Amino acid sequence: MQRYGFIKKVDLSTILLTLSFSILASFFASNTMYAKTEVLFSPRGSIKETIIKTISSSEETIDVTAFTFTSGDIAEALYNAKERGVMIRLVIDQRQDKRHYPVLEFLKEEGFDLQFLKGNIGGSMNNTFAIFDGKLLVTGSYNWTEYSEKFNYENAIFIDDSEVIGKYQKAFDSLYNKGVVQGARREEGQEPHVDAPGAAETVSAVSGEGTLSVPGNVHKTKYKVDKGAITNDKVSAPVAVTGSRHIKKSEQMQNVKSVVKPQKQFSNITFDEFDKIFGNESKFTKLEKKRLWEKEYKGKYVSWTGKIGFKGGAIYDWNKVGIIHKGSKIDVNIRFDYSKKNKVLNLKVEDVVTYTGRLISLRGLLTPYRLDDVDFFQVR
């Protein structure tokens, strides 16, 4: 009986000791289970790759704050996540909105929930962190740019501590609600609003020289060219002129306000003529060029023909196309708006296109001429 009692005491002590270790193990486990961290460093430290993988595995929500955002690969991953139904919100520093970065323009065009926020008294929105499905956080000095991945010394910490994530989520919601520029998304084009039949009728006419083009259409002129040759742009270009007939309104609808797009103003100048004035071989002084540009050409539309030398291949820069008119170097960069996406995707390098576009800037020492609001009406 005494031996049995001794064994019983030993077993009881063992059980109590085992329970103590179990409790301690559970305590430490509970404090580390949600505090798994991974720390990465750049350059070339797989930070971008890890962010993209995390985006790709997200199922419900992604909340992002970024001082600046220019990484096309991350933008494409967000686009794919949005396409499969993930709810995405972004808060970006307000100054970035004015710089028209291709990635931010892409996010706007695709209808992302995008807020631009400025700091207090001229400060910045300098946060950079993201929360995935409310379960994983990435933060650190790493900005979502190509430079951060390739050249900068940066760090990023991935953590799944629920308490820490909760604090960051509360901070994000506060920043999101303070967004200064609300709804910075692509605005769908609106058709002219007319309340009753016969309220307004637009009539195109010809008066004097040139062809009046109805807004949104381009005058198409057929012409013959030698196979493989780039023409000298002697195309009958649309020219805005004042017609002898005007918009008619019935008397009972005089008070109806209709939305009418402004008429595009075209210049008949060819690329060769334009380049002789403003190009490297120009005999004009810098001041003369500036005055002539401001007075005669800035903001005007032109119709030129050239060969595609470069075409954006990523989902965020599809609308960037470089044109060669003479020689082998790109001398004009053109950009299309979102409505031309399907047409532009069918273009190929080496295609010869006749296009129209609005003159935005002259060529610099290392930069070509720039045109926007571009459309094309002949490809060969």
Summary of the structure (lengths in Angstrom):
residues: 380
radius of gyration: 30.8
end to end distance: 106.0
largest distance: 126.2
contacts: 1057
relative contact order: 0.10
helix: 32%
strand: 22%
